[in-house]
Amino acid sequence: MLTSKDLSFQYPDGERFQFPDLSCGAGETRLLLGKSGSGKTTMLQLLAGLRRPASGDVIINGQSLGALSGTALDEFRGKHIGMIFQTAHFVRALTVAENLRLAQQLSGKAFAASRMYGLLEQLDLQHKANALPGKLSVGQQQRVAIARALINEPAVLFADEPTSALDDENTAQVVSLLTEQAKMVGATLLIVTHDNRLTSLIPQQTRL
Amino acid sequence: MNLLRLSWKNLTFKPLNALLSVLLFALSIGLISLLVSLRKQADEQFDNNLAGIDLVVGAKGSPLELTLNSMYHVGYATGNIQLGKVKAFFNPKHPIVEDVVPLSVGDSYKGYRIVGTQPKILDWYGASLGSGQLWQHDFEVVVGEEVARVHDLSLGATFKSNHGIIDEGEENNIEHDDDFTVVGILAPSGTVMDQLVLTTNQTYWHSHEGHDEAGDDEAEHHHQAHDHTADHAPASLLEEDPEREITSLLVRYRNASSFQALNFPRNINENTELLAANPAYEISEVRRQFDSGQRILGMLVLAITVVSALSIFIALFSSLRERRYELALLRTMGAGRGKLFLLIILEGIIVATIGYVLGLLLSHGILSVMAANISDDFRYSLSPWRLLPEEGWLLVAALGIGFLAAVIPAIQAANTDIAETLTEN
């Protein structure tokens, strides 16, 4: 469950964005489309609580993000929000398995090896568990990022241009994995993109 | 995956970045620990051997040399003095002198000095017999604990002495002809007594006569007649020929703060052919020299410490620049600012801790190498692996420096702006 109302944001340099209201149910997948510079990423960051809006509020699973502050917001994010970025980033000193484990622990949940290895297997990464992320291909890295975003079974999954660095084959695979996995954990999936390959795959769309 | 492990993984992922910091830190900790240990053990060595001695009397020369030779058995004697010139010191009714111990030095046994003296020196130094009995007759010896241990001497063992106080190797040694017999072994006392071979003053005269008149049959016979005979206890020194020589006297005052006692050394130095040295004064001179050397080294160490702290700071700071995205990522995964702060602080503290451990290994390693050399030259037995309470404080200081060096990078890490960093790309 993800809803937003009257969201707006003001950059210090004066640029101001007003965003449309959103309301997504559990298990729903939606595209957030817009040209570059339209504020897509800014809206995603507001929705994920990475920035504070100038006005309006975001509600995830009944919790208003505006009412949370500091560490409480960080913890809420760790528990209920999964994020996937354009390029996958990891703690470079840790292996794939350790990165996933870290995500689990930072969210405050107990380490569940079965959940981790199950995910890795579904994403065809079981043989890469002990590899350093830097040694993986771009497509593999993006799949590990998906695994990391999903490992805590979040209420909302945000993906910021997850396919822009991938070829067609990997794009199709990543999108199907994302939608499938989001459904499996009952998460709302919001994909921010300007990638036209996705518009034909996902009918629910919001344009900025 | 707790924070400590994460910090450790981050550090070891690029170990070369942290290596310089660790080595510099180890160097500074090592030098501090070395200075503190040497100072502490030197002080103790000085203090343990003070033995309540108020004055050392010997032949004219350097008072420091006289003190070091007579009390610490280091360096050379200033010369010998005739018994006749110092008889007054033995007078039990002497108004200033309460008691006196005569010393005869100059010979050695395999690098350990043989000292002709009287058994009461053990009481002065707080040493006691571990086994056997005190030396009563000429050519009977009581050996210090270290001497017995190193040269495997047991009660009843016999050996020949070397002329001179330095072990010059088998070929260069001039041996005296007479056999010394071990009648007692001292218990360890932590004083210079551990490293001495004790016998009577008279033994020196006999062994040197024998040496001087080598080849003289009559003298040899004379020796055999009078050596090691139970009925021949040496006479009191006062009854000996006043022409006979000893090396020095250790003197205790009746009242060290009396006016006469304060003027006593100057009177001796100005009015007699003797040299009187005040050990407390001479030792404080040595300490003063030590102090000024230590001050210079201390400044050097301070400079190295500052540089090593800076190096930790710079290493963390530059690694943060590379890891900005990683830190932002940790925030999106639920790590609060406090955790990021702690993560970086822990990296500083890990570097400091490793540096501390390496530093202690370095300093005590150097000490153990020194201990082997120093014992022969300076009668100074170092305990190289003894840890001092100061070194506990050094750990606290090391952790403090690690913390301080990391605190600015850590604040920066805690203040990472997630949204800005993630959109930078």
Interface residues (C-beta under 8 A of the other chain):
Chain A: T41 Q45 A48 L50 R51 G70 T71 D74 E75 R77 G78 K79 I81 M83 F85 Q86 T87 H89 F90 V91 R92 A93 L94 E98 R101 L102 A103 Q105 L106 S107 G108 R148
Chain B: M1 N2 L6 K9 N10 T12 F13 R323 Y325 E326 L329 L330 R331 T332 M333 G334 A335 G336 R337 G338 K339 I418 A419 L422 T423 N425
